[in-house]
Amino acid sequence: MEEDKIRLFELLGDGFGEVRDNENLMPEIRMGMGLLSDIYRKAQAASDRGDPVAWISFGVPPEIFHAMDIVPLCDAMFCVICSLPGVVDKYIDLATEHVPGYICSTNKIPMGLALSGDVPIPTVWVAQNAPCDSILGVDSSAASYFGIPYYGIHVPYVNSPSGYKYTAEDLKRLVVWLEEQTGRKMNFDKLHEVMVQSNKAHDLLMKLREMGTRVPSPYTRFESAPNYPLATQLIGTPEFVEYLGMSLQRAQDRVDGKLPYIVDEEKLRIAWIYAMPGYNPELIGDYMRDEYGAVSLTYMLNNMVVEPTEDISDYDKIMLALGKKVANMPMTRECRGPWENYGDSSVSIVKDYKADGAIFAGHIACKSNWAAAKLVKDRIWEELGVPTLNLELDFIDARVTPGEDVQNRLIDFLEVVKRNKENKAKKAKTLPGKTSTETKKP
């Protein structure tokens, strides 16, 4: 009924705004929450004015939309409604009345939101054909159902210079299509300004990644948590650059001894090589830290390795760089193509971050990565001697694997990680000239 409808974007704006106003939080976390608040407030305001708003999937470069004065909203990041207790189930269940239950919840949520009438329908919907069938099957179908103009970006199966060029040409066609659908024109000077900010952001993200790999880590998963939802929507803006700069400064202050580390004594280093539960973060994160001195270093979605664009002097070069970026953003990079893409990335994360344990928190809908999960687990052990936990859950819908169940699995796994680290240390002492970081060849 009409009276039951809510203005969800305003609720999200208010909710993140309240977190931003919490003076007990670190300044950059407060700023990050403020930026999330602004994203949804601006989307609601633009819709109320009749200005164009685009729903985009997580590999679509927001730079194009900022350059055209179109508000980009990453549809997968609607999962932030997990921050509103009891809200997410409603939209997942609404969508499940129309699509199979095995469809990914990140794709069910936008459909459920549109069905509910709690959010304004976007002007356009843009997605890419990777990394999964849920995006291909649901986004385009939902757009057709609601009468939303839809554009699908094509990303080749494997990375190659010709593949990047192919996607770049598709992005040029996207720009023409957006001009036709929204009446907004691409302005090269504005695009150049956006790319300057994009380069600064990617440079800072690479530096923050390096910070996170240090022992002890001055930049953990807790602090980097807002990066992915912000990057998918705000890369290309000076506000995102300012936020990342504040984060890097805090990490550097820890290295310089000006600020304390998150964990007084870093006993175990844990890398999440896939997603992380979006629900009960305190139950999981605080328990690991308080009971085991375990630090969650990073997770796949925050493993940003897209480098700044060297040459942004003309339109063709910018679009080629964005074509390459589409293929190399987190998840599109790991979950598309041969299984080695995910295996290489996972081994790199565990090795670079000097992790004592790895966790594959496998989303139940991510069939492709579940097919490779055992292969990746074995490879991490054989090459690095690091144990991996394969854990099934829906990282949005807590009804699949409640937080308490996740914690119980973590208890058993952390005991394994602890014993493995102790055994490595003992072995290193009994083998002169050997180190605990040596790896066994497969």
C-alpha positions as CSV (number, residue, x, y, z in Angstrom):
1,M,0.0,0.0,0.0
2,E,1.1,3.5,-0.7
3,E,1.2,4.5,3.0
4,D,3.6,1.6,3.6
5,K,6.2,3.0,1.2
6,I,9.4,4.6,2.6
7,R,12.0,6.9,1.1
8,L,14.9,4.5,1.6
9,F,17.6,6.7,0.1
10,E,16.8,9.3,2.6
11,L,16.9,6.7,5.4
12,L,20.3,5.6,4.3
13,G,21.4,9.2,4.1
14,D,20.2,9.8,7.6
15,G,21.7,6.6,8.9
16,F,25.2,7.1,7.5
17,G,24.9,10.8,8.6
18,E,24.4,9.7,12.2
19,V,27.6,7.5,12.0
20,R,29.4,10.5,10.5
21,D,28.5,12.6,13.5
22,N,29.9,10.0,16.0
23,E,32.9,11.8,17.4
24,N,34.3,8.6,18.8
25,L,35.1,7.3,15.4
26,M,38.3,8.1,13.4
27,P,38.0,11.2,11.2
28,E,38.5,9.4,7.9
29,I,35.8,6.8,8.9
30,R,33.5,9.6,9.7
31,M,34.2,11.2,6.4
32,G,33.7,7.9,4.6
33,M,30.3,7.5,6.2
34,G,29.5,11.1,5.3
35,L,30.3,10.4,1.6
36,L,28.0,7.4,1.7
37,S,25.3,9.6,3.2
38,D,25.8,12.2,0.4
39,I,25.6,9.5,-2.3
40,Y,22.1,8.5,-1.4
41,R,20.9,12.0,-0.5
42,K,22.1,13.3,-3.9
43,A,20.4,10.4,-5.7
44,Q,17.1,11.1,-4.1
45,A,17.4,14.9,-4.7
46,A,18.4,14.3,-8.4
47,S,15.4,12.0,-8.8
48,D,13.1,14.6,-7.2
49,R,14.3,17.3,-9.6
50,G,14.0,15.0,-12.6
51,D,17.8,14.9,-13.2
52,P,19.3,11.7,-14.6
53,V,20.4,8.9,-12.2
54,A,22.1,5.8,-13.4
55,W,22.2,2.4,-11.7
56,I,25.6,0.8,-12.6
57,S,27.1,-2.6,-11.7
58,F,30.4,-2.7,-9.8
59,G,32.8,-2.9,-12.8
60,V,31.3,0.1,-14.7
61,P,33.6,3.1,-14.4
62,P,31.8,6.0,-12.6
63,E,34.2,8.5,-14.2
64,I,32.0,8.6,-17.3
65,F,28.9,9.5,-15.4
66,H,30.6,12.2,-13.3
67,A,32.0,13.7,-16.5
68,M,28.4,13.9,-17.9
69,D,26.8,15.1,-14.7
70,I,24.8,11.9,-14.2
71,V,24.5,10.6,-10.7
72,P,26.0,7.0,-10.6
73,L,24.6,4.5,-8.0
74,C,26.2,1.1,-7.9
75,D,23.3,-1.3,-7.7
76,A,25.4,-4.0,-5.9
77,M,26.2,-1.5,-3.2
78,F,22.5,-1.3,-2.2
79,C,23.6,-4.1,0.1
80,V,24.5,-1.3,2.5
81,I,20.9,-1.6,3.7
82,C,22.4,-4.4,5.9
83,S,23.2,-1.4,8.1
84,L,19.5,-1.0,8.7
85,P,18.4,-3.9,10.9
86,G,15.7,-6.1,9.5
87,V,15.3,-4.2,6.2
88,V,17.3,-6.3,3.7
89,D,15.1,-9.4,4.0
90,K,12.0,-7.6,2.7
91,Y,13.7,-6.7,-0.6
92,I,15.3,-10.1,-1.1
93,D,12.0,-11.8,-0.5
94,L,10.2,-9.5,-2.9
95,A,12.6,-10.3,-5.7
96,T,12.5,-14.0,-5.0
97,E,8.8,-13.9,-5.9
98,H,10.0,-13.2,-9.5
99,V,13.4,-14.8,-9.9
100,P,14.9,-18.2,-8.8
101,G,16.2,-18.5,-5.3
102,Y,19.7,-19.3,-6.4
103,I,20.1,-15.8,-8.0
104,C,22.6,-13.6,-6.1
105,S,21.2,-11.4,-3.4
106,T,23.1,-8.4,-4.6
107,N,21.0,-8.7,-7.8
108,K,17.8,-9.5,-6.0
109,I,18.1,-6.3,-3.8
110,P,17.8,-3.8,-6.7
111,M,14.9,-5.7,-8.1
112,G,13.2,-5.8,-4.7
113,L,13.8,-2.1,-4.2
114,A,12.2,-1.3,-7.5
115,L,9.3,-3.6,-6.8
116,S,8.7,-2.0,-3.4
117,G,8.5,1.5,-4.7
118,D,10.8,2.6,-1.8
119,V,13.4,4.0,-4.2
120,P,12.9,6.1,-7.4
121,I,13.4,4.2,-10.6
122,P,16.6,5.2,-12.3
123,T,16.8,7.0,-15.6
124,V,19.1,4.3,-17.1
125,W,20.7,1.0,-16.0
126,V,24.2,0.1,-17.1
127,A,26.0,-3.2,-16.4
128,Q,28.8,-5.4,-17.8
129,N,28.6,-9.0,-18.8
130,A,31.1,-10.1,-16.1
131,P,31.7,-11.7,-13.7
132,C,28.6,-13.7,-13.2
133,D,25.4,-15.0,-14.8
134,S,23.3,-13.3,-12.1
135,I,24.2,-9.9,-13.5
136,L,23.5,-11.0,-17.1
137,G,20.3,-12.7,-16.2
138,V,18.7,-10.3,-13.7
139,D,19.9,-6.7,-14.4
140,S,18.8,-6.7,-18.0
141,S,15.6,-8.6,-17.3
142,A,14.7,-6.3,-14.4
143,A,15.4,-3.2,-16.5
144,S,13.1,-4.6,-19.2
145,Y,10.4,-5.4,-16.7
146,F,10.4,-1.8,-15.3
147,G,10.9,-0.1,-18.6
148,I,14.3,1.2,-17.8
149,P,16.7,1.9,-20.7
150,Y,19.5,-0.7,-20.4
151,Y,23.1,-0.8,-21.7
152,G,25.4,-3.9,-21.4
153,I,29.1,-3.4,-21.6
154,H,31.0,-6.3,-23.2
155,V,34.2,-7.5,-21.5
156,P,36.1,-10.3,-23.2
157,Y,36.8,-13.6,-21.4
158,V,40.5,-13.0,-21.0
159,N,42.6,-9.9,-20.6
160,S,44.6,-8.7,-23.6
161,P,45.4,-5.4,-25.4
162,S,42.8,-6.2,-28.1
163,G,40.3,-7.0,-25.4
164,Y,40.8,-3.7,-23.7
165,K,40.4,-1.9,-27.0
166,Y,37.2,-3.8,-27.7
167,T,35.7,-2.7,-24.3
168,A,37.0,0.9,-24.9
169,E,35.0,1.0,-28.2
170,D,32.0,-0.3,-26.3
171,L,32.4,2.5,-23.7
172,K,32.4,5.1,-26.5
173,R,29.1,3.7,-27.7
174,L,27.9,3.9,-24.1
175,V,28.6,7.6,-24.1
176,V,26.6,8.2,-27.3
177,W,23.8,6.1,-25.8
178,L,23.8,8.1,-22.6
179,E,23.7,11.3,-24.5
180,E,20.6,10.1,-26.3
181,Q,18.9,8.8,-23.2
182,T,19.6,11.6,-20.8
183,G,20.3,14.7,-22.9
184,R,23.6,15.2,-21.1
185,K,26.6,15.7,-23.3
186,M,30.2,14.4,-22.8
187,N,32.6,17.3,-22.2
188,F,36.2,16.4,-22.7
189,D,37.5,19.1,-20.4
190,K,35.2,17.8,-17.6
191,L,36.3,14.2,-18.4
192,H,39.9,15.2,-18.2
193,E,39.3,16.8,-14.7
194,V,37.6,13.7,-13.6
195,M,40.5,11.5,-14.8
196,V,43.0,13.7,-12.9
197,Q,41.1,12.9,-9.7
198,S,40.7,9.3,-10.7
199,N,44.5,9.0,-11.1
200,K,45.0,10.5,-7.7
201,A,42.5,8.0,-6.2
202,H,44.1,5.0,-7.8
203,D,47.6,6.1,-6.7
204,L,46.4,6.4,-3.1
205,L,44.6,3.1,-3.3
206,M,47.8,1.4,-4.4
207,K,49.8,3.1,-1.5
208,L,47.1,2.0,1.0
209,R,47.4,-1.5,-0.3
210,E,51.1,-1.4,0.3
211,M,50.5,0.0,3.8
212,G,48.2,-2.9,4.6
213,T,50.9,-5.5,3.8
214,R,53.3,-4.2,6.4
215,V,53.9,-6.1,9.7
216,P,52.3,-5.1,11.9
217,S,49.6,-3.7,9.6
218,P,48.9,0.0,10.0
219,Y,45.9,-0.2,7.7
220,T,43.5,-3.1,8.3
221,R,40.2,-4.4,6.7
222,F,38.3,-2.4,9.4
223,E,39.5,0.9,8.1
224,S,39.4,0.0,4.4
225,A,35.8,-1.3,4.6
226,P,34.2,1.8,3.0
227,N,36.7,1.9,0.1
228,Y,34.9,-0.5,-2.3
229,P,31.4,1.0,-2.0
230,L,32.9,4.5,-2.3
231,A,35.2,3.6,-5.2
232,T,32.5,2.1,-7.3
233,Q,30.6,5.3,-7.1
234,L,32.9,8.2,-6.3
235,I,36.2,7.6,-8.1
236,G,36.8,10.7,-10.2
237,T,35.8,13.1,-7.4
238,P,38.0,15.2,-5.2
239,E,36.1,14.2,-2.1
240,F,37.1,10.6,-2.5
241,V,40.7,11.7,-3.0
242,E,40.6,13.7,0.2
243,Y,39.1,10.7,2.1
244,L,41.9,8.4,0.9
245,G,44.5,10.9,1.7
246,M,43.3,11.1,5.3
247,S,43.4,7.3,5.5
248,L,46.9,7.1,4.2
249,Q,48.0,9.8,6.7
250,R,46.6,7.8,9.6
251,A,48.4,4.7,8.5
252,Q,51.7,6.7,8.1
253,D,51.2,8.1,11.6
254,R,51.0,4.6,13.0
255,V,54.2,3.7,11.1
256,D,55.9,6.8,12.6
257,G,54.8,5.9,16.1
258,K,52.4,8.9,16.4
259,L,49.3,6.7,16.8
260,P,48.7,3.3,18.2
261,Y,47.9,0.3,16.0
262,I,44.4,-1.3,15.9
263,V,45.7,-4.4,17.7
264,D,48.2,-4.0,20.5
265,E,49.9,-7.4,19.6
266,E,49.3,-8.8,16.2
267,K,49.3,-12.6,16.8
268,L,47.5,-13.8,13.6
269,R,47.2,-12.2,10.2
270,I,44.1,-13.2,8.3
271,A,43.3,-12.5,4.6
272,W,39.7,-12.8,3.3
273,I,40.3,-14.0,-0.2
274,Y,36.7,-13.5,-1.3
275,A,33.8,-11.5,0.3
276,M,33.1,-10.9,4.0
277,P,29.8,-11.1,5.9
278,G,28.0,-7.7,5.7
279,Y,26.0,-8.5,8.8
280,N,27.2,-8.8,12.4
281,P,30.7,-7.3,11.7
282,E,31.3,-6.7,15.4
283,L,30.5,-10.3,16.3
284,I,33.0,-11.5,13.8
285,G,35.7,-8.9,13.8
286,D,35.8,-8.0,17.4
287,Y,35.8,-11.6,18.5
288,M,38.8,-12.4,16.3
289,R,40.7,-9.5,17.6
290,D,39.9,-9.8,21.3
291,E,40.1,-13.6,21.6
292,Y,43.0,-14.4,19.2
293,G,44.8,-11.1,18.5
294,A,43.8,-11.8,14.9
295,V,43.8,-9.0,12.4
296,S,41.7,-9.1,9.3
297,L,44.0,-7.5,6.8
298,T,42.0,-7.2,3.6
299,Y,39.4,-8.9,1.4
300,M,39.1,-9.4,-2.3
301,L,36.8,-6.5,-3.0
302,N,39.4,-4.1,-1.5
303,N,42.3,-5.6,-3.3
304,M,42.6,-2.5,-5.7
305,V,45.4,-3.0,-8.2
306,V,44.2,-0.7,-11.0
307,E,47.1,1.7,-11.7
308,P,46.8,5.4,-12.6
309,T,46.4,6.1,-16.3
310,E,49.7,7.4,-17.7
311,D,48.3,9.4,-20.6
312,I,45.0,11.2,-20.4
313,S,45.8,13.7,-23.1
314,D,43.0,12.6,-25.5
315,Y,39.6,10.9,-25.5
316,D,40.8,7.7,-27.1
317,K,43.5,7.1,-24.6
318,I,41.1,7.8,-21.7
319,M,38.6,5.4,-23.0
320,L,41.2,2.7,-23.5
321,A,42.3,3.1,-19.9
322,L,38.7,2.8,-18.7
323,G,38.3,-0.3,-20.9
324,K,41.2,-1.8,-19.1
325,K,39.9,-0.7,-15.8
326,V,36.5,-2.4,-16.4
327,A,38.4,-5.8,-16.7
328,N,40.6,-5.3,-13.7
329,M,38.3,-4.0,-11.0
330,P,37.9,-6.3,-8.0
331,M,35.6,-9.3,-8.7
332,T,35.5,-8.7,-12.4
333,R,39.3,-9.5,-12.5
334,E,39.1,-12.5,-10.2
335,C,35.8,-14.1,-11.1
336,R,36.0,-13.8,-14.9
337,G,37.9,-16.1,-17.2
338,P,39.9,-19.2,-16.3
339,W,40.2,-20.3,-12.6
340,E,43.8,-19.2,-12.5
341,N,42.7,-15.6,-12.4
342,Y,41.2,-16.2,-9.0
343,G,44.0,-18.5,-7.9
344,D,46.7,-16.1,-8.9
345,S,44.9,-13.2,-7.1
346,S,44.3,-15.3,-3.9
347,V,47.9,-16.5,-3.7
348,S,49.1,-12.9,-4.3
349,I,46.9,-11.6,-1.4
350,V,48.0,-14.2,1.0
351,K,51.7,-13.8,0.1
352,D,51.8,-10.0,-0.1
353,Y,49.9,-9.6,3.1
354,K,52.1,-12.2,4.9
355,A,48.9,-13.9,6.1
356,D,48.9,-16.8,8.5
357,G,45.4,-17.9,7.4
358,A,43.0,-17.3,4.5
359,I,39.2,-17.4,4.5
360,F,37.1,-18.1,1.4
361,A,33.7,-16.7,2.6
362,G,32.0,-18.1,-0.4
363,H,28.7,-16.5,-1.4
364,I,26.2,-19.3,-2.2
365,A,25.3,-17.7,-5.5
366,C,28.9,-17.4,-6.8
367,K,28.9,-20.8,-8.5
368,S,32.0,-20.1,-10.6
369,N,34.2,-19.5,-7.6
370,W,32.8,-22.4,-5.6
371,A,33.9,-24.6,-8.5
372,A,37.5,-23.3,-8.0
373,A,37.4,-23.1,-4.2
374,K,39.1,-26.4,-3.5
375,L,41.7,-25.8,-6.2
376,V,42.6,-22.4,-4.7
377,K,42.7,-23.8,-1.2
378,D,45.1,-26.6,-2.2
379,R,47.3,-24.2,-4.1
380,I,47.6,-21.8,-1.2
381,W,48.6,-24.6,1.1
382,E,51.1,-26.2,-1.4
383,E,52.8,-22.9,-2.4
384,L,52.6,-21.0,0.9
385,G,51.9,-23.5,3.6
386,V,48.9,-21.4,4.7
387,P,45.6,-23.0,5.8
388,T,42.3,-21.8,4.2
389,L,38.8,-22.0,5.5
390,N,36.1,-22.5,2.9
391,L,32.9,-21.1,4.4
392,E,29.5,-21.1,2.8
393,L,27.2,-18.1,3.4
394,D,25.3,-15.3,1.8
395,F,27.3,-12.2,2.7
396,I,24.1,-10.1,2.8
397,D,21.3,-12.5,3.9
398,A,22.1,-13.6,7.5
399,R,19.4,-16.2,7.3
400,V,21.6,-18.5,5.3
401,T,24.5,-18.6,7.8
402,P,23.8,-16.5,10.9
403,G,26.7,-14.6,12.5
404,E,26.9,-17.0,15.4
405,D,27.5,-19.9,13.1
406,V,30.2,-18.0,11.2
407,Q,31.9,-17.3,14.6
408,N,31.8,-20.9,15.6
409,R,33.5,-21.9,12.3
410,L,36.1,-19.2,12.8
411,I,36.9,-20.5,16.3
412,D,37.8,-23.9,14.9
413,F,39.8,-22.4,12.0
414,L,41.7,-19.9,14.1
415,E,42.9,-22.8,16.3
416,V,44.2,-24.5,13.2
417,V,45.9,-21.3,12.1
418,K,47.4,-20.8,15.5
419,R,48.8,-24.4,15.7
420,N,50.2,-24.1,12.1
421,K,52.0,-20.9,12.9
422,E,53.5,-22.4,16.1
423,N,54.6,-25.5,14.1
424,K,56.3,-23.3,11.5
425,A,58.1,-21.4,14.2
426,K,59.3,-24.7,15.8
427,K,60.5,-26.0,12.5
428,A,62.3,-22.8,11.7
429,K,64.3,-23.1,15.0
430,T,65.3,-26.7,14.3
431,L,66.5,-26.1,10.7
432,P,69.4,-23.7,10.7
433,G,69.4,-21.4,7.7
434,K,65.7,-22.1,7.0
435,T,63.0,-19.6,7.6
436,S,59.3,-20.0,8.3
437,T,58.5,-18.1,5.2
438,E,59.9,-20.7,2.8
439,T,57.2,-22.5,0.7
440,K,56.8,-26.0,-0.3
441,K,56.7,-26.6,-4.1
442,P,53.6,-28.2,-5.5
